[in-house]
Amino acid sequence: MSLPFGFRYLRNMALYLFKGLKETYIKDYGKDLKSRYDRADKTLYKEKVFCLDCLYYKNCKGKYWKRCPERAEALRKIRRKL
């Protein structure tokens, strides 16, 4: 699908940890990562936008949502208190 709305490549991508990666995830995917509305494309999908943006979507198709390592990592970043 697309990169997060307002995403810009920087020379040092680690700077995104300090520029609000948590807030970007929440805006684009929702607090529980279950949003179906893609803000970049302004489209409502049947599937979760987080799954559509995942590298492994071709193999998974959202079937392994509960044990998805990408989802677990994103939730860790959202719930982490900085």
Biopython code that builds the backbone (N, CA, C, O; Angstrom):
import numpy as np
from Bio.PDB.StructureBuilder import StructureBuilder

atoms = [
    (1, "MET", "N", (0.821, -1.161, 0.000)),
    (1, "MET", "CA", (0.000, 0.000, 0.000)),
    (1, "MET", "C", (0.875, 1.238, 0.000)),
    (1, "MET", "O", (1.326, 1.660, -1.065)),
    (2, "SER", "N", (1.131, 1.833, 1.149)),
    (2, "SER", "CA", (1.860, 3.087, 1.125)),
    (2, "SER", "C", (2.624, 3.282, 2.420)),
    (2, "SER", "O", (2.378, 2.612, 3.423)),
    (3, "LEU", "N", (3.553, 4.214, 2.368)),
    (3, "LEU", "CA", (4.285, 4.602, 3.562)),
    (3, "LEU", "C", (3.380, 5.468, 4.425)),
    (3, "LEU", "O", (2.394, 6.012, 3.929)),
    (4, "PRO", "N", (3.700, 5.606, 5.713)),
    (4, "PRO", "CA", (2.872, 6.453, 6.568)),
    (4, "PRO", "C", (2.739, 7.864, 6.004)),
    (4, "PRO", "O", (3.673, 8.386, 5.395)),
    (5, "PHE", "N", (1.586, 8.470, 6.207)),
    (5, "PHE", "CA", (1.278, 9.808, 5.721)),
    (5, "PHE", "C", (2.314, 10.792, 6.258)),
    (5, "PHE", "O", (2.554, 10.837, 7.465)),
    (6, "GLY", "N", (2.915, 11.561, 5.395)),
    (6, "GLY", "CA", (3.909, 12.540, 5.817)),
    (6, "GLY", "C", (5.305, 11.972, 5.980)),
    (6, "GLY", "O", (6.189, 12.678, 6.464)),
    (7, "PHE", "N", (5.542, 10.726, 5.596)),
    (7, "PHE", "CA", (6.834, 10.076, 5.750)),
    (7, "PHE", "C", (7.849, 10.717, 4.819)),
    (7, "PHE", "O", (7.548, 10.973, 3.653)),
    (8, "ARG", "N", (9.068, 10.983, 5.332)),
    (8, "ARG", "CA", (10.171, 11.484, 4.512)),
    (8, "ARG", "C", (11.410, 10.674, 4.839)),
    (8, "ARG", "O", (11.698, 10.417, 6.008)),
    (9, "TYR", "N", (12.128, 10.280, 3.836)),
    (9, "TYR", "CA", (13.388, 9.579, 4.076)),
    (9, "TYR", "C", (14.422, 10.554, 4.621)),
    (9, "TYR", "O", (14.567, 11.667, 4.115)),
    (10, "LEU", "N", (15.125, 10.136, 5.639)),
    (10, "LEU", "CA", (16.213, 10.924, 6.202)),
    (10, "LEU", "C", (17.509, 10.138, 6.036)),
    (10, "LEU", "O", (17.490, 8.918, 5.871)),
    (11, "ARG", "N", (18.621, 10.842, 6.081)),
    (11, "ARG", "CA", (19.906, 10.138, 5.983)),
    (11, "ARG", "C", (20.057, 9.134, 7.123)),
    (11, "ARG", "O", (20.522, 8.014, 6.910)),
    (12, "ASN", "N", (19.673, 9.524, 8.307)),
    (12, "ASN", "CA", (19.764, 8.651, 9.461)),
    (12, "ASN", "C", (18.346, 8.250, 9.867)),
    (12, "ASN", "O", (17.651, 9.018, 10.534)),
    (13, "MET", "N", (17.920, 7.064, 9.472)),
    (13, "MET", "CA", (16.541, 6.635, 9.736)),
    (13, "MET", "C", (16.277, 6.417, 11.227)),
    (13, "MET", "O", (15.120, 6.359, 11.643)),
    (14, "ALA", "N", (17.331, 6.297, 12.035)),
    (14, "ALA", "CA", (17.146, 6.130, 13.477)),
    (14, "ALA", "C", (16.504, 7.368, 14.100)),
    (14, "ALA", "O", (15.970, 7.290, 15.206)),
    (15, "LEU", "N", (16.546, 8.495, 13.416)),
    (15, "LEU", "CA", (15.931, 9.708, 13.952)),
    (15, "LEU", "C", (14.422, 9.567, 14.100)),
    (15, "LEU", "O", (13.807, 10.310, 14.865)),
    (16, "TYR", "N", (13.817, 8.628, 13.384)),
    (16, "TYR", "CA", (12.375, 8.446, 13.498)),
    (16, "TYR", "C", (11.960, 7.974, 14.884)),
    (16, "TYR", "O", (10.814, 8.167, 15.289)),
    (17, "LEU", "N", (12.877, 7.361, 15.608)),
    (17, "LEU", "CA", (12.550, 6.956, 16.973)),
    (17, "LEU", "C", (12.271, 8.174, 17.838)),
    (17, "LEU", "O", (11.494, 8.095, 18.790)),
    (18, "PHE", "N", (12.892, 9.290, 17.519)),
    (18, "PHE", "CA", (12.730, 10.498, 18.311)),
    (18, "PHE", "C", (11.724, 11.465, 17.699)),
    (18, "PHE", "O", (11.311, 12.416, 18.362)),
    (19, "LYS", "N", (11.327, 11.247, 16.469)),
    (19, "LYS", "CA", (10.403, 12.165, 15.805)),
    (19, "LYS", "C", (8.975, 11.659, 15.816)),
    (19, "LYS", "O", (8.147, 12.169, 15.062)),
    (20, "GLY", "N", (8.659, 10.691, 16.629)),
    (20, "GLY", "CA", (7.268, 10.315, 16.784)),
    (20, "GLY", "C", (6.825, 9.100, 16.002)),
    (20, "GLY", "O", (5.736, 9.106, 15.427)),
    (21, "LEU", "N", (7.638, 8.057, 15.963)),
    (21, "LEU", "CA", (7.220, 6.831, 15.299)),
    (21, "LEU", "C", (5.964, 6.278, 15.966)),
    (21, "LEU", "O", (5.061, 5.779, 15.294)),
    (22, "LYS", "N", (5.917, 6.371, 17.290)),
    (22, "LYS", "CA", (4.749, 5.909, 18.044)),
    (22, "LYS", "C", (3.486, 6.643, 17.583)),
    (22, "LYS", "O", (2.460, 6.018, 17.313)),
    (23, "GLU", "N", (3.572, 7.968, 17.497)),
    (23, "GLU", "CA", (2.415, 8.756, 17.082)),
    (23, "GLU", "C", (2.026, 8.462, 15.633)),
    (23, "GLU", "O", (0.844, 8.452, 15.292)),
    (24, "THR", "N", (3.025, 8.222, 14.786)),
    (24, "THR", "CA", (2.755, 7.904, 13.385)),
    (24, "THR", "C", (2.017, 6.579, 13.277)),
    (24, "THR", "O", (1.051, 6.468, 12.521)),
    (25, "TYR", "N", (2.462, 5.570, 14.026)),
    (25, "TYR", "CA", (1.767, 4.277, 14.032)),
    (25, "TYR", "C", (0.320, 4.442, 14.490)),
    (25, "TYR", "O", (-0.592, 3.888, 13.876)),
    (26, "ILE", "N", (0.109, 5.197, 15.557)),
    (26, "ILE", "CA", (-1.242, 5.370, 16.086)),
    (26, "ILE", "C", (-2.126, 6.094, 15.075)),
    (26, "ILE", "O", (-3.280, 5.712, 14.881)),
    (27, "LYS", "N", (-1.598, 7.138, 14.427)),
    (27, "LYS", "CA", (-2.381, 7.862, 13.423)),
    (27, "LYS", "C", (-2.730, 6.973, 12.237)),
    (27, "LYS", "O", (-3.871, 6.963, 11.776)),
    (28, "ASP", "N", (-1.751, 6.231, 11.747)),
    (28, "ASP", "CA", (-1.958, 5.457, 10.523)),
    (28, "ASP", "C", (-2.676, 4.133, 10.734)),
    (28, "ASP", "O", (-3.444, 3.705, 9.872)),
    (29, "TYR", "N", (-2.438, 3.474, 11.869)),
    (29, "TYR", "CA", (-2.979, 2.127, 12.073)),
    (29, "TYR", "C", (-3.938, 2.008, 13.254)),
    (29, "TYR", "O", (-4.596, 0.977, 13.398)),
    (30, "GLY", "N", (-4.037, 3.023, 14.098)),
    (30, "GLY", "CA", (-4.877, 2.958, 15.288)),
    (30, "GLY", "C", (-4.105, 2.385, 16.460)),
    (30, "GLY", "O", (-3.056, 1.769, 16.274)),
    (31, "LYS", "N", (-4.622, 2.585, 17.675)),
    (31, "LYS", "CA", (-3.920, 2.118, 18.876)),
    (31, "LYS", "C", (-3.783, 0.604, 18.927)),
    (31, "LYS", "O", (-2.824, 0.082, 19.496)),
    (32, "ASP", "N", (-4.742, -0.101, 18.333)),
    (32, "ASP", "CA", (-4.704, -1.562, 18.347)),
    (32, "ASP", "C", (-4.284, -2.143, 16.995)),
    (32, "ASP", "O", (-4.336, -3.357, 16.797)),
    (33, "LEU", "N", (-3.870, -1.278, 16.065)),
    (33, "LEU", "CA", (-3.404, -1.661, 14.714)),
    (33, "LEU", "C", (-4.502, -2.282, 13.859)),
    (33, "LEU", "O", (-4.205, -2.988, 12.895)),
    (34, "LYS", "N", (-5.752, -2.033, 14.191)),
    (34, "LYS", "CA", (-6.852, -2.666, 13.462)),
    (34, "LYS", "C", (-7.591, -1.717, 12.520)),
    (34, "LYS", "O", (-8.668, -2.050, 12.024)),
    (35, "SER", "N", (-7.024, -0.546, 12.273)),
    (35, "SER", "CA", (-7.681, 0.421, 11.392)),
    (35, "SER", "C", (-7.779, -0.131, 9.971)),
    (35, "SER", "O", (-6.858, -0.783, 9.479)),
    (36, "ARG", "N", (-8.888, 0.136, 9.334)),
    (36, "ARG", "CA", (-9.103, -0.315, 7.958)),
    (36, "ARG", "C", (-9.113, 0.859, 6.973)),
    (36, "ARG", "O", (-9.273, 0.666, 5.768)),
    (37, "TYR", "N", (-8.939, 2.077, 7.499)),
    (37, "TYR", "CA", (-8.927, 3.268, 6.652)),
    (37, "TYR", "C", (-7.481, 3.693, 6.399)),
    (37, "TYR", "O", (-6.731, 3.944, 7.342)),
    (38, "ASP", "N", (-7.096, 3.773, 5.142)),
    (38, "ASP", "CA", (-5.751, 4.192, 4.758)),
    (38, "ASP", "C", (-5.763, 5.693, 4.520)),
    (38, "ASP", "O", (-6.367, 6.170, 3.559)),
    (39, "ARG", "N", (-5.092, 6.442, 5.400)),
    (39, "ARG", "CA", (-5.084, 7.904, 5.300)),
    (39, "ARG", "C", (-4.341, 8.391, 4.065)),
    (39, "ARG", "O", (-4.703, 9.426, 3.505)),
    (40, "ALA", "N", (-3.322, 7.681, 3.630)),
    (40, "ALA", "CA", (-2.545, 8.112, 2.460)),
    (40, "ALA", "C", (-3.365, 7.974, 1.180)),
    (40, "ALA", "O", (-3.369, 8.874, 0.340)),
    (41, "ASP", "N", (-4.060, 6.842, 1.033)),
    (41, "ASP", "CA", (-4.879, 6.613, -0.160)),
    (41, "ASP", "C", (-6.309, 7.112, -0.004)),
    (41, "ASP", "O", (-7.063, 7.179, -0.975)),
    (42, "LYS", "N", (-6.680, 7.467, 1.245)),
    (42, "LYS", "CA", (-8.055, 7.889, 1.568)),
    (42, "LYS", "C", (-9.070, 6.842, 1.098)),
    (42, "LYS", "O", (-10.042, 7.150, 0.409)),
    (43, "THR", "N", (-8.807, 5.595, 1.499)),
    (43, "THR", "CA", (-9.628, 4.465, 1.084)),
    (43, "THR", "C", (-9.923, 3.571, 2.280)),
    (43, "THR", "O", (-9.078, 3.406, 3.160)),
    (44, "LEU", "N", (-11.111, 2.999, 2.313)),
    (44, "LEU", "CA", (-11.491, 2.040, 3.342)),
    (44, "LEU", "C", (-11.349, 0.633, 2.752)),
    (44, "LEU", "O", (-11.906, 0.341, 1.694)),
    (45, "TYR", "N", (-10.599, -0.236, 3.442)),
    (45, "TYR", "CA", (-10.344, -1.591, 2.975)),
    (45, "TYR", "C", (-11.057, -2.610, 3.846)),
    (45, "TYR", "O", (-11.425, -2.315, 4.983)),
    (46, "LYS", "N", (-11.253, -3.817, 3.310)),
    (46, "LYS", "CA", (-11.804, -4.925, 4.108)),
    (46, "LYS", "C", (-10.748, -5.447, 5.073)),
    (46, "LYS", "O", (-11.067, -5.836, 6.197)),
    (47, "GLU", "N", (-9.487, -5.455, 4.636)),
    (47, "GLU", "CA", (-8.383, -5.948, 5.459)),
    (47, "GLU", "C", (-7.828, -4.821, 6.318)),
    (47, "GLU", "O", (-8.074, -3.644, 6.051)),
    (48, "LYS", "N", (-7.088, -5.187, 7.336)),
    (48, "LYS", "CA", (-6.422, -4.195, 8.177)),
    (48, "LYS", "C", (-5.303, -3.546, 7.362)),
    (48, "LYS", "O", (-4.572, -4.240, 6.654)),
    (49, "VAL", "N", (-5.165, -2.234, 7.454)),
    (49, "VAL", "CA", (-4.142, -1.519, 6.700)),
    (49, "VAL", "C", (-2.751, -1.963, 7.142)),
    (49, "VAL", "O", (-1.833, -2.030, 6.325)),
    (50, "PHE", "N", (-2.590, -2.267, 8.433)),
    (50, "PHE", "CA", (-1.293, -2.737, 8.922)),
    (50, "PHE", "C", (-0.886, -4.016, 8.189)),
    (50, "PHE", "O", (0.278, -4.170, 7.819)),
    (51, "CYS", "N", (-1.815, -4.915, 7.982)),
    (51, "CYS", "CA", (-1.512, -6.163, 7.258)),
    (51, "CYS", "C", (-1.168, -5.876, 5.797)),
    (51, "CYS", "O", (-0.238, -6.467, 5.249)),
    (52, "LEU", "N", (-1.906, -4.983, 5.176)),
    (52, "LEU", "CA", (-1.646, -4.655, 3.773)),
    (52, "LEU", "C", (-0.266, -4.042, 3.581)),
    (52, "LEU", "O", (0.357, -4.239, 2.537)),
    (53, "ASP", "N", (0.220, -3.303, 4.571)),
    (53, "ASP", "CA", (1.538, -2.675, 4.492)),
    (53, "ASP", "C", (2.673, -3.626, 4.866)),
    (53, "ASP", "O", (3.840, -3.298, 4.654)),
    (54, "CYS", "N", (2.359, -4.772, 5.406)),
    (54, "CYS", "CA", (3.363, -5.724, 5.894)),
    (54, "CYS", "C", (4.116, -6.373, 4.725)),
    (54, "CYS", "O", (3.547, -6.632, 3.665)),
    (55, "LEU", "N", (5.393, -6.624, 4.947)),
    (55, "LEU", "CA", (6.223, -7.297, 3.938)),
    (55, "LEU", "C", (5.764, -8.719, 3.652)),
    (55, "LEU", "O", (5.974, -9.229, 2.551)),
    (56, "TYR", "N", (5.143, -9.357, 4.626)),
    (56, "TYR", "CA", (4.784, -10.768, 4.513)),
    (56, "TYR", "C", (3.319, -10.993, 4.139)),
    (56, "TYR", "O", (2.813, -12.106, 4.278)),
    (57, "TYR", "N", (2.636, -9.953, 3.669)),
    (57, "TYR", "CA", (1.215, -10.065, 3.376)),
    (57, "TYR", "C", (0.906, -11.112, 2.300)),
    (57, "TYR", "O", (-0.126, -11.778, 2.372)),
    (58, "LYS", "N", (1.772, -11.262, 1.322)),
    (58, "LYS", "CA", (1.522, -12.242, 0.247)),
    (58, "LYS", "C", (1.369, -13.654, 0.798)),
    (58, "LYS", "O", (0.527, -14.417, 0.326)),
    (59, "ASN", "N", (2.174, -14.003, 1.789)),
    (59, "ASN", "CA", (2.115, -15.345, 2.372)),
    (59, "ASN", "C", (1.050, -15.464, 3.451)),
    (59, "ASN", "O", (0.392, -16.499, 3.561)),
    (60, "CYS", "N", (0.879, -14.441, 4.228)),
    (60, "CYS", "CA", (0.016, -14.495, 5.418)),
    (60, "CYS", "C", (-1.440, -14.147, 5.117)),
    (60, "CYS", "O", (-2.345, -14.851, 5.566)),
    (61, "LYS", "N", (-1.678, -13.082, 4.371)),
    (61, "LYS", "CA", (-3.017, -12.562, 4.087)),
    (61, "LYS", "C", (-3.802, -12.245, 5.363)),
    (61, "LYS", "O", (-5.033, -12.250, 5.352)),
    (62, "GLY", "N", (-3.093, -11.971, 6.459)),
    (62, "GLY", "CA", (-3.740, -11.621, 7.717)),
    (62, "GLY", "C", (-4.203, -12.803, 8.547)),
    (62, "GLY", "O", (-4.825, -12.609, 9.592)),
    (63, "LYS", "N", (-3.916, -14.032, 8.107)),
    (63, "LYS", "CA", (-4.368, -15.228, 8.844)),
    (63, "LYS", "C", (-3.664, -15.384, 10.182)),
    (63, "LYS", "O", (-4.245, -15.914, 11.129)),
    (64, "TYR", "N", (-2.420, -14.929, 10.272)),
    (64, "TYR", "CA", (-1.618, -15.152, 11.478)),
    (64, "TYR", "C", (-1.525, -13.884, 12.332)),
    (64, "TYR", "O", (-0.480, -13.605, 12.920)),
    (65, "TRP", "N", (-2.605, -13.127, 12.398)),
    (65, "TRP", "CA", (-2.651, -11.863, 13.119)),
    (65, "TRP", "C", (-2.243, -12.004, 14.578)),
    (65, "TRP", "O", (-1.477, -11.187, 15.088)),
    (66, "LYS", "N", (-2.743, -13.024, 15.250)),
    (66, "LYS", "CA", (-2.481, -13.189, 16.691)),
    (66, "LYS", "C", (-1.011, -13.429, 16.989)),
    (66, "LYS", "O", (-0.516, -12.962, 18.015)),
    (67, "ARG", "N", (-0.296, -14.141, 16.126)),
    (67, "ARG", "CA", (1.109, -14.457, 16.407)),
    (67, "ARG", "C", (2.080, -13.800, 15.424)),
    (67, "ARG", "O", (3.174, -14.310, 15.182)),
    (68, "CYS", "N", (1.669, -12.679, 14.869)),
    (68, "CYS", "CA", (2.495, -11.940, 13.908)),
    (68, "CYS", "C", (3.639, -11.213, 14.631)),
    (68, "CYS", "O", (3.376, -10.398, 15.515)),
    (69, "PRO", "N", (4.883, -11.486, 14.281)),
    (69, "PRO", "CA", (6.005, -10.798, 14.938)),
    (69, "PRO", "C", (6.062, -9.308, 14.590)),
    (69, "PRO", "O", (6.496, -8.505, 15.416)),
    (70, "GLU", "N", (5.638, -8.930, 13.394)),
    (70, "GLU", "CA", (5.618, -7.513, 13.005)),
    (70, "GLU", "C", (4.611, -6.749, 13.852)),
    (70, "GLU", "O", (4.887, -5.630, 14.286)),
    (71, "ARG", "N", (3.459, -7.337, 14.088)),
    (71, "ARG", "CA", (2.424, -6.724, 14.924)),
    (71, "ARG", "C", (2.919, -6.570, 16.360)),
    (71, "ARG", "O", (2.705, -5.535, 16.992)),
    (72, "ALA", "N", (3.581, -7.609, 16.869)),
    (72, "ALA", "CA", (4.094, -7.569, 18.234)),
    (72, "ALA", "C", (5.120, -6.445, 18.400)),
    (72, "ALA", "O", (5.111, -5.738, 19.407)),
    (73, "GLU", "N", (5.993, -6.282, 17.422)),
    (73, "GLU", "CA", (6.999, -5.222, 17.484)),
    (73, "GLU", "C", (6.345, -3.845, 17.407)),
    (73, "GLU", "O", (6.741, -2.938, 18.139)),
    (74, "ALA", "N", (5.370, -3.674, 16.548)),
    (74, "ALA", "CA", (4.680, -2.390, 16.435)),
    (74, "ALA", "C", (3.931, -2.058, 17.729)),
    (74, "ALA", "O", (3.938, -0.909, 18.172)),
    (75, "LEU", "N", (3.291, -3.052, 18.332)),
    (75, "LEU", "CA", (2.586, -2.815, 19.600)),
    (75, "LEU", "C", (3.564, -2.446, 20.704)),
    (75, "LEU", "O", (3.254, -1.611, 21.555)),
    (76, "ARG", "N", (4.747, -3.064, 20.698)),
    (76, "ARG", "CA", (5.779, -2.698, 21.692)),
    (76, "ARG", "C", (6.159, -1.234, 21.543)),
    (76, "ARG", "O", (6.314, -0.522, 22.536)),
    (77, "LYS", "N", (6.311, -0.782, 20.297)),
    (77, "LYS", "CA", (6.695, 0.616, 20.059)),
    (77, "LYS", "C", (5.573, 1.562, 20.480)),
    (77, "LYS", "O", (5.840, 2.639, 21.013)),
    (78, "ILE", "N", (4.330, 1.174, 20.247)),
    (78, "ILE", "CA", (3.199, 2.016, 20.624)),
    (78, "ILE", "C", (3.072, 2.102, 22.144)),
    (78, "ILE", "O", (2.810, 3.176, 22.686)),
    (79, "ARG", "N", (3.252, 1.006, 22.813)),
    (79, "ARG", "CA", (3.029, 0.968, 24.265)),
    (79, "ARG", "C", (4.225, 1.447, 25.070)),
    (79, "ARG", "O", (4.096, 1.700, 26.268)),
    (80, "ARG", "N", (5.390, 1.579, 24.435)),
    (80, "ARG", "CA", (6.592, 2.020, 25.126)),
    (80, "ARG", "C", (6.427, 3.470, 25.559)),
    (80, "ARG", "O", (5.964, 4.311, 24.789)),
    (81, "LYS", "N", (6.804, 3.745, 26.777)),
    (81, "LYS", "CA", (6.729, 5.109, 27.291)),
    (81, "LYS", "C", (8.100, 5.749, 27.159)),
    (81, "LYS", "O", (9.083, 5.250, 27.708)),
    (82, "LEU", "N", (8.162, 6.847, 26.434)),
    (82, "LEU", "CA", (9.440, 7.545, 26.243)),
    (82, "LEU", "C", (9.564, 8.711, 27.183)),
    (82, "LEU", "O", (10.574, 9.414, 27.165)),
]
sb = StructureBuilder()
sb.init_structure("model")
sb.init_model(0)
sb.init_chain("A")
sb.init_seg("    ")
for serial, (resi, resn, name, xyz) in enumerate(atoms, 1):
    if name == "N":
        sb.init_residue(resn, " ", resi, " ")
    sb.init_atom(name, np.array(xyz, "f"), 0.0, 1.0, " ", f" {name:<3s}", serial, name[0])
structure = sb.get_structure()
